[in-house]
Amino acid sequence: MAGGRKRTRQKSPSPSPSPSPSPSQPPDSNLDLPTEPSDTRTQPAGSVDETGPSELNDDEQLRCIAPTKG
């Protein structure tokens, strides 16, 4: 029985590769951070600006605020 339990523990370290990519994530996160705000800002800003209609603006603004705050 102990062997079976040990096997389960070994499986846990198997996915351990997650920590390996962790060091690679810092650079990825850095690129994502600047890209995320930039993309989000351009999307809502361009969408609202292009919308024109005030009615759509209200709806779009509410939708933009929700995802932006989240």
C-alpha positions as CSV (number, residue, x, y, z in Angstrom):
1,M,0.0,0.0,0.0
2,A,2.8,2.4,0.9
3,G,4.2,1.9,-2.6
4,G,1.0,2.9,-4.2
5,R,0.9,6.0,-2.1
6,K,4.4,6.9,-2.9
7,R,3.6,6.5,-6.6
8,T,0.9,9.2,-6.2
9,R,3.4,11.5,-4.6
10,Q,5.8,11.0,-7.6
11,K,3.0,12.0,-9.9
12,S,2.7,15.3,-8.1
13,P,6.4,16.2,-8.9
14,S,5.8,15.1,-12.4
15,P,3.6,18.2,-13.1
16,S,6.3,20.0,-11.2
17,P,7.4,21.3,-14.6
18,S,5.0,24.1,-13.7
19,P,7.6,25.7,-11.4
20,S,10.2,25.3,-14.2
21,P,8.2,27.6,-16.6
22,S,7.7,29.9,-13.6
23,P,11.1,31.6,-14.2
24,S,10.0,31.9,-17.8
25,Q,6.7,33.5,-16.7
26,P,8.3,36.7,-15.4
27,P,9.4,37.8,-18.9
28,D,6.0,36.6,-20.2
29,S,4.1,38.5,-17.5
30,N,6.2,41.6,-18.3
31,L,5.2,41.4,-22.0
32,D,1.6,40.6,-21.0
33,L,1.3,43.5,-18.6
34,P,2.2,46.3,-21.1
35,T,0.3,44.5,-23.9
36,E,-2.9,43.9,-21.8
37,P,-3.4,47.5,-20.7
38,S,-2.5,48.8,-24.1
39,D,-4.8,46.4,-25.9
40,T,-7.7,47.0,-23.4
41,R,-7.3,50.7,-23.6
42,T,-7.2,50.8,-27.4
43,Q,-10.1,48.5,-27.7
44,P,-12.6,50.3,-25.5
45,A,-11.3,53.7,-26.5
46,G,-11.5,53.0,-30.2
47,S,-14.8,51.1,-29.9
48,V,-16.5,53.9,-27.9
49,D,-15.0,56.6,-30.1
50,E,-16.0,54.8,-33.3
51,T,-19.5,54.0,-31.8
52,G,-20.6,57.6,-32.1
53,P,-24.2,56.9,-30.9
54,S,-24.6,58.0,-27.2
55,E,-26.9,55.1,-26.6
56,L,-24.2,52.6,-27.5
57,N,-21.7,54.6,-25.6
58,D,-23.6,54.1,-22.4
59,D,-23.8,50.4,-22.9
60,E,-20.2,50.1,-24.1
61,Q,-18.9,52.2,-21.3
62,L,-20.6,50.0,-18.7
63,R,-19.2,46.9,-20.3
64,C,-15.8,48.5,-20.6
65,I,-15.8,49.5,-17.0
66,A,-16.7,46.0,-15.8
67,P,-13.8,44.2,-17.6
68,T,-11.4,47.1,-16.9
69,K,-12.1,47.0,-13.2
70,G,-12.1,43.2,-13.1
